[in-house]
């Protein structure tokens, strides 16, 4: 990934939450929700963040949007004019012009649209806030946006309750696109939808990316959906990226034992492919009290004594493929392949 | 195959409200044998959960069973029609939990936060077996160990909110199995869980089934879970059973256009990266605006004008224990 094309460059991102408790609400420790996370996203590219609940994928995306302020690290955003801005340190006022260029698509299409506003008002609101006061011009732009997400113009004056989950998600996408953003952060955008509708939204996201050159940061737990949308995938565990690679490579030749286990756990929709799954024992590591050394070692079937003591670095083992595992080069792990 | 332990015959459960009637389940029939896993699959509003709730007679008002039979073969080989029993009667209360265990999707809201998991388990055990408190507690610890909860002797005094989602779902399964039922109904048991936890829970259900010869009804929207776990599958759409058959036939020789479309539209980890998905046009209609005729016809790629929008197709046998309700096959069956 050439650095010049990158829309977003995250380096050493950290977000720690204080844990309060005990007498007088003293500081009882810290939750290292995001710990030294680095990645870049180019124009027109989708990077997916995957991992289980509590792995820090949503916290990472919220730091990038500056919904929360990171504890440390850099979030460099390249604006359309070519300036580089560090989102991590900007104050609230200077953030405002930046927000047009980074938009968000939410998970729940039922609670993310205001039920008292018409579709025209919902999609037009970001335009109005950013100075497009002329109603005729604004409604023309809203109609254009509806067309972009394949909804009829006639829906302009209806209210959200009249729409199905899939249609609402299209409305949410239209609103996110209103200000021509460069980057869209999509946190589980299809996980609340039925299968037949999910497919429509996945295709729409792919289509819009090709047409508009959008960069997506896609946060998801469903690896099947991730395979259909991503150019690259980053796997997170207990606040850290443990593996990052181009999509095909990550799925066929994972190099981190956690990635292998995660892939193995996905049920394949074919009864002839029932395989012996790697069932991980125990629970996801607690980020307020992570295990020593490699956070994954207590659940890892390949762990050695060294894994208990040494924190592995994220090291590049092939172009664009980095792994945080002491045994990355000596293990031969299984990916997903169809057994004929 | 062994005699079915549960036979559902033309079950109809309707919700009768001021705005109209929602035919949540409209003519479902299937058999369940001991040791078998039956999958019921479909999207929102297809009636899969209402089917499960009907079997247990816990359909909420204004819903009620308006037709059909639910025949349960009891341990003494007598057969009882559950639709004829009063839902709150003593007999139904013994069957619910005693002979048919239930696991819900949301383990947080199905467990009490005021009682320890041990107290809830002990209550469930003593409801169905005459045991002293002390003996029931020992049994509860055994159950927790059986579902793979580490340090069960300590965990028994924990509250549900102190446990992770995966452990809570294990407690739910322990509760469902407390009275040693012969049938387990699991309604989206892993939907709220992470994929590695899901693998643990599915593995647990499989192991318990083998050890105890349980008959399992697994209700899910996830075709991957269906492929992984079940022997037989019922595919539902808008209250109707559109296709049923052995799991291999459903995945490798689907007969109904809905099953075929659904299978094509699911994302797969085996797909090419960035490949478009096949889609089903339109969306699931509102329950009050159900299309006439075959409920799938407005979205169906094989829609035949004048046929599919006029009447509901009868179920046609396709192969061994494989049937589909579609005019494509009615035409073929009458021509042959």
Interface residues (C-beta under 8 A of the other chain):
Chain A: X52 X53 X164 X165 X166 X167 X194 X195 X196 X197 X198 X199 X200 X202 X203 X206 X221 X222 X223 X224 X225 X227 X228 X229 X230 X231 X247 X248 X251 X261 X262 X263 X264 X265 X266 X267 X268 X269 X270 X271 X272 X273 X274 X277 X279 X280 X282 X283 X284 X336 X337 X338
Chain B: X43 X44 X150 X164 X165 X166 X167 X194 X195 X196 X197 X198 X199 X200 X202 X203 X221 X222 X223 X224 X225 X226 X227 X228 X230 X247 X248 X251 X252 X261 X262 X263 X265 X266 X267 X268 X269 X270 X271 X272 X273 X274 X275 X276 X277 X278 X279 X280 X283 X284 X299
